[in-house]
Amino acid sequence: MTAGLNRVTWNLDYAAATTFPGMILWGASTSGPAALPGDYQVRLTVDGKAQTQPVTISRHPLRNVSDADLKEQFDLAIQIRDKVTEANNAVIEIRRVKQQIVDRLGKSSDPQLKEAGERLMQGLSAVEEEIYQVRNQSGQDPLNFPIKINNRLGSLLSVVNRGDGKPIASAYPIFKDLTAELKVQTDRLRQLLTTDLSVFNDQLRTQNLEPIPMAGAE
């Protein structure tokens, strides 16, 4: 922002789900849901000084939908958005660790270290491939390769966010199934990071190489 008059336009949407570079999805969305009608505050902070002003979001005058239905749509969309973020964060973490494994293996010729690193890489890649279709290189690739968990969640998010109104009944069991599928993979990832990564880090220490930190520990 520069000194003087500035304009910021809000599309009324909540924050989108986390994404990662090069991500290609088919028929899916990562957008957050629209804010519900009601009273809000806009806060502007400049040089450590905050100012607030009230703002009211009004319901669309041409759409006859109840507040309860709008809230149900919003609540489900937020839950799905958060699961899309969870899925994408898992891919981000996997790629971070894999990149560091490659870095460490390039600094040592020890066969046991290489074996442990490759075993960990294979496990991480197996989880990544269940969460995201790693073969997607262009927008047309999902026509040839099946969509994975994050894409299916994003497709459901797109359906639930569409229009104003109560979610379709089938959205709930679909979301429940996808949540369970994602948990299987995030549990596998957690196990890999607490066992195989620990073994690999122990071997890195014997080679006087820096261990790979867990997420948030860097």
One Martini backbone bead per residue (centre of mass of N, CA, C, O) as a GRO file, in nm:
protein
  218
    1MET     BB    1   0.098   0.035   0.019
    2THR     BB    2   0.018   0.368  -0.027
    3ALA     BB    3  -0.010   0.678   0.008
    4GLY     BB    4  -0.345   0.725   0.055
    5LEU     BB    5  -0.572   0.602  -0.159
    6ASN     BB    6  -0.729   0.282  -0.100
    7ARG     BB    7  -0.841  -0.031  -0.252
    8VAL     BB    8  -1.043  -0.304  -0.118
    9THR     BB    9  -1.163  -0.621  -0.230
   10TRP     BB   10  -1.421  -0.830  -0.113
   11ASN     BB   11  -1.572  -1.152  -0.194
   12LEU     BB   12  -1.674  -1.294   0.093
   13ASP     BB   13  -1.453  -1.497   0.131
   14TYR     BB   14  -1.293  -1.724   0.271
   15ALA     BB   15  -1.027  -1.880   0.308
   16ALA     BB   16  -0.837  -2.081   0.145
   17ALA     BB   17  -0.685  -2.347   0.075
   18THR     BB   18  -0.415  -2.511   0.073
   19THR     BB   19  -0.136  -2.512  -0.146
   20PHE     BB   20   0.075  -2.620  -0.426
   21PRO     BB   21   0.304  -2.640  -0.646
   22GLY     BB   22   0.155  -2.769  -0.942
   23MET     BB   23  -0.135  -2.807  -0.887
   24ILE     BB   24  -0.376  -3.051  -1.022
   25LEU     BB   25  -0.720  -3.019  -1.085
   26TRP     BB   26  -1.057  -3.169  -1.117
   27GLY     BB   27  -1.344  -3.024  -1.058
   28ALA     BB   28  -1.227  -2.811  -0.841
   29SER     BB   29  -1.186  -2.660  -0.508
   30THR     BB   30  -1.028  -2.406  -0.266
   31SER     BB   31  -1.251  -2.243  -0.163
   32GLY     BB   32  -1.407  -2.056   0.043
   33PRO     BB   33  -1.669  -1.959   0.200
   34ALA     BB   34  -1.920  -1.758   0.238
   35ALA     BB   35  -2.028  -1.518   0.414
   36LEU     BB   36  -2.252  -1.452   0.635
   37PRO     BB   37  -2.503  -1.292   0.730
   38GLY     BB   38  -2.402  -0.983   0.896
   39ASP     BB   39  -2.195  -0.860   1.150
   40TYR     BB   40  -1.892  -0.675   1.111
   41GLN     BB   41  -1.529  -0.615   1.102
   42VAL     BB   42  -1.299  -0.366   1.008
   43ARG     BB   43  -0.937  -0.385   1.005
   44LEU     BB   44  -0.685  -0.126   1.039
   45THR     BB   45  -0.322  -0.140   1.018
   46VAL     BB   46  -0.098   0.137   1.109
   47ASP     BB   47   0.181   0.161   1.270
   48GLY     BB   48   0.026  -0.010   1.512
   49LYS     BB   49  -0.255   0.116   1.430
   50ALA     BB   50  -0.597   0.057   1.501
   51GLN     BB   51  -0.895   0.033   1.294
   52THR     BB   52  -1.257   0.032   1.315
   53GLN     BB   53  -1.541  -0.100   1.120
   54PRO     BB   54  -1.849  -0.147   1.030
   55VAL     BB   55  -2.016  -0.436   0.868
   56THR     BB   56  -2.275  -0.543   0.636
   57ILE     BB   57  -2.421  -0.849   0.548
   58SER     BB   58  -2.647  -0.922   0.301
   59ARG     BB   59  -2.889  -1.073   0.170
   60HIS     BB   60  -3.015  -1.194  -0.106
   61PRO     BB   61  -3.307  -1.062  -0.245
   62LEU     BB   62  -3.357  -1.323  -0.466
   63ARG     BB   63  -3.311  -1.534  -0.222
   64ASN     BB   64  -3.491  -1.817  -0.080
   65VAL     BB   65  -3.318  -1.860   0.219
   66SER     BB   66  -3.224  -1.978   0.505
   67ASP     BB   67  -3.017  -1.939   0.768
   68ALA     BB   68  -2.983  -2.241   0.834
   69ASP     BB   69  -2.891  -2.329   0.549
   70LEU     BB   70  -2.645  -2.144   0.529
   71LYS     BB   71  -2.501  -2.256   0.779
   72GLU     BB   72  -2.477  -2.548   0.682
   73GLN     BB   73  -2.310  -2.484   0.435
   74PHE     BB   74  -2.075  -2.345   0.579
   75ASP     BB   75  -1.989  -2.568   0.778
   76LEU     BB   76  -1.918  -2.781   0.564
   77ALA     BB   77  -1.719  -2.617   0.393
   78ILE     BB   78  -1.510  -2.573   0.616
   79GLN     BB   79  -1.445  -2.871   0.664
   80ILE     BB   80  -1.350  -2.934   0.378
   81ARG     BB   81  -1.132  -2.722   0.352
   82ASP     BB   82  -0.959  -2.838   0.589
   83LYS     BB   83  -0.907  -3.113   0.444
   84VAL     BB   84  -0.759  -2.999   0.205
   85THR     BB   85  -0.532  -2.881   0.372
   86GLU     BB   86  -0.439  -3.145   0.503
   87ALA     BB   87  -0.365  -3.288   0.241
   88ASN     BB   88  -0.163  -3.069   0.131
   89ASN     BB   89   0.026  -3.068   0.377
   90ALA     BB   90   0.123  -3.357   0.339
   91VAL     BB   91   0.261  -3.309   0.067
   92ILE     BB   92   0.453  -3.090   0.160
   93GLU     BB   93   0.600  -3.263   0.373
   94ILE     BB   94   0.696  -3.488   0.192
   95ARG     BB   95   0.867  -3.306  -0.001
   96ARG     BB   96   1.054  -3.195   0.210
   97VAL     BB   97   1.180  -3.462   0.302
   98LYS     BB   98   1.273  -3.570   0.026
   99GLN     BB   99   1.468  -3.340  -0.035
  100GLN     BB  100   1.651  -3.397   0.217
  101ILE     BB  101   1.732  -3.680   0.147
  102VAL     BB  102   1.881  -3.615  -0.112
  103ASP     BB  103   2.085  -3.430   0.020
  104ARG     BB  104   2.213  -3.641   0.216
  105LEU     BB  105   2.289  -3.864   0.004
  106GLY     BB  106   2.493  -3.661  -0.145
  107LYS     BB  107   2.701  -3.674   0.131
  108SER     BB  108   2.696  -3.999   0.097
  109SER     BB  109   2.818  -4.361   0.059
  110ASP     BB  110   2.651  -4.510   0.255
  111PRO     BB  111   2.461  -4.798   0.234
  112GLN     BB  112   2.273  -4.777   0.484
  113LEU     BB  113   2.174  -4.493   0.430
  114LYS     BB  114   2.057  -4.546   0.151
  115GLU     BB  115   1.853  -4.762   0.234
  116ALA     BB  116   1.692  -4.588   0.437
  117GLY     BB  117   1.622  -4.360   0.240
  118GLU     BB  118   1.471  -4.530   0.025
  119ARG     BB  119   1.257  -4.643   0.213
  120LEU     BB  120   1.138  -4.370   0.293
  121MET     BB  121   1.071  -4.269   0.010
  122GLN     BB  122   0.869  -4.494  -0.063
  123GLY     BB  123   0.667  -4.439   0.164
  124LEU     BB  124   0.607  -4.143   0.095
  125SER     BB  125   0.515  -4.186  -0.200
  126ALA     BB  126   0.273  -4.369  -0.137
  127VAL     BB  127   0.114  -4.150   0.009
  128GLU     BB  128   0.115  -3.925  -0.201
  129GLU     BB  129  -0.036  -4.101  -0.427
  130GLU     BB  130  -0.308  -4.109  -0.256
  131ILE     BB  131  -0.357  -3.792  -0.235
  132TYR     BB  132  -0.199  -3.740  -0.516
  133GLN     BB  133  -0.169  -3.685  -0.861
  134VAL     BB  134   0.160  -3.704  -0.974
  135ARG     BB  135   0.105  -3.723  -1.303
  136ASN     BB  136   0.029  -3.438  -1.317
  137GLN     BB  137   0.109  -3.179  -1.581
  138SER     BB  138  -0.183  -3.114  -1.683
  139GLY     BB  139  -0.519  -3.033  -1.729
  140GLN     BB  140  -0.562  -3.328  -1.890
  141ASP     BB  141  -0.456  -3.567  -1.710
  142PRO     BB  142  -0.722  -3.651  -1.546
  143LEU     BB  143  -0.829  -3.820  -1.795
  144ASN     BB  144  -0.596  -4.058  -1.741
  145PHE     BB  145  -0.592  -4.004  -1.426
  146PRO     BB  146  -0.684  -4.064  -1.122
  147ILE     BB  147  -0.826  -3.925  -0.872
  148LYS     BB  148  -0.773  -3.807  -0.552
  149ILE     BB  149  -0.836  -3.702  -0.243
  150ASN     BB  150  -0.801  -3.393  -0.284
  151ASN     BB  151  -0.986  -3.381  -0.536
  152ARG     BB  152  -1.244  -3.497  -0.410
  153LEU     BB  153  -1.269  -3.277  -0.199
  154GLY     BB  154  -1.274  -3.038  -0.402
  155SER     BB  155  -1.532  -3.131  -0.545
  156LEU     BB  156  -1.714  -3.115  -0.298
  157LEU     BB  157  -1.666  -2.817  -0.239
  158SER     BB  158  -1.786  -2.712  -0.503
  159VAL     BB  159  -2.074  -2.817  -0.453
  160VAL     BB  160  -2.130  -2.682  -0.173
  161ASN     BB  161  -2.063  -2.377  -0.275
  162ARG     BB  162  -2.295  -2.384  -0.465
  163GLY     BB  163  -2.465  -2.146  -0.404
  164ASP     BB  164  -2.772  -2.116  -0.207
  165GLY     BB  165  -2.779  -2.376   0.036
  166LYS     BB  166  -2.844  -2.676   0.120
  167PRO     BB  167  -2.695  -2.953   0.126
  168ILE     BB  168  -2.665  -3.234  -0.004
  169ALA     BB  169  -2.709  -3.537   0.140
  170SER     BB  170  -2.451  -3.688   0.007
  171ALA     BB  171  -2.218  -3.512   0.127
  172TYR     BB  172  -2.179  -3.651   0.404
  173PRO     BB  173  -2.087  -3.945   0.332
  174ILE     BB  174  -1.858  -3.856   0.149
  175PHE     BB  175  -1.697  -3.700   0.363
  176LYS     BB  176  -1.660  -3.936   0.555
  177ASP     BB  177  -1.500  -4.117   0.361
  178LEU     BB  178  -1.267  -3.915   0.296
  179THR     BB  179  -1.172  -3.876   0.585
  180ALA     BB  180  -1.091  -4.173   0.628
  181GLU     BB  181  -0.886  -4.191   0.397
  182LEU     BB  182  -0.699  -3.967   0.498
  183LYS     BB  183  -0.630  -4.090   0.774
  184VAL     BB  184  -0.474  -4.331   0.673
  185GLN     BB  185  -0.244  -4.153   0.545
  186THR     BB  186  -0.165  -3.975   0.791
  187ASP     BB  187  -0.089  -4.214   0.967
  188ARG     BB  188   0.134  -4.321   0.787
  189LEU     BB  189   0.303  -4.065   0.797
  190ARG     BB  190   0.346  -4.053   1.102
  191GLN     BB  191   0.492  -4.325   1.117
  192LEU     BB  192   0.730  -4.255   0.931
  193LEU     BB  193   0.828  -4.002   1.106
  194THR     BB  194   0.870  -4.185   1.382
  195THR     BB  195   1.053  -4.413   1.247
  196ASP     BB  196   1.214  -4.397   0.974
  197LEU     BB  197   1.325  -4.114   1.029
  198SER     BB  198   1.474  -4.185   1.290
  199VAL     BB  199   1.664  -4.388   1.164
  200PHE     BB  200   1.789  -4.196   0.959
  201ASN     BB  201   1.893  -3.989   1.166
  202ASP     BB  202   2.084  -4.176   1.314
  203GLN     BB  203   2.265  -4.223   1.061
  204LEU     BB  204   2.341  -3.931   1.017
  205ARG     BB  205   2.498  -3.894   1.282
  206THR     BB  206   2.721  -4.108   1.212
  207GLN     BB  207   2.796  -3.900   0.954
  208ASN     BB  208   2.777  -3.599   1.040
  209LEU     BB  209   2.473  -3.528   0.981
  210GLU     BB  210   2.193  -3.357   0.941
  211PRO     BB  211   1.901  -3.378   1.053
  212ILE     BB  212   1.561  -3.418   0.997
  213PRO     BB  213   1.313  -3.223   1.059
  214MET     BB  214   1.030  -3.164   1.177
  215ALA     BB  215   0.757  -3.011   1.162
  216GLY     BB  216   0.824  -2.697   1.322
  217ALA     BB  217   1.157  -2.750   1.398
  218GLU     BB  218   1.321  -2.529   1.217
   0.00000   0.00000   0.00000
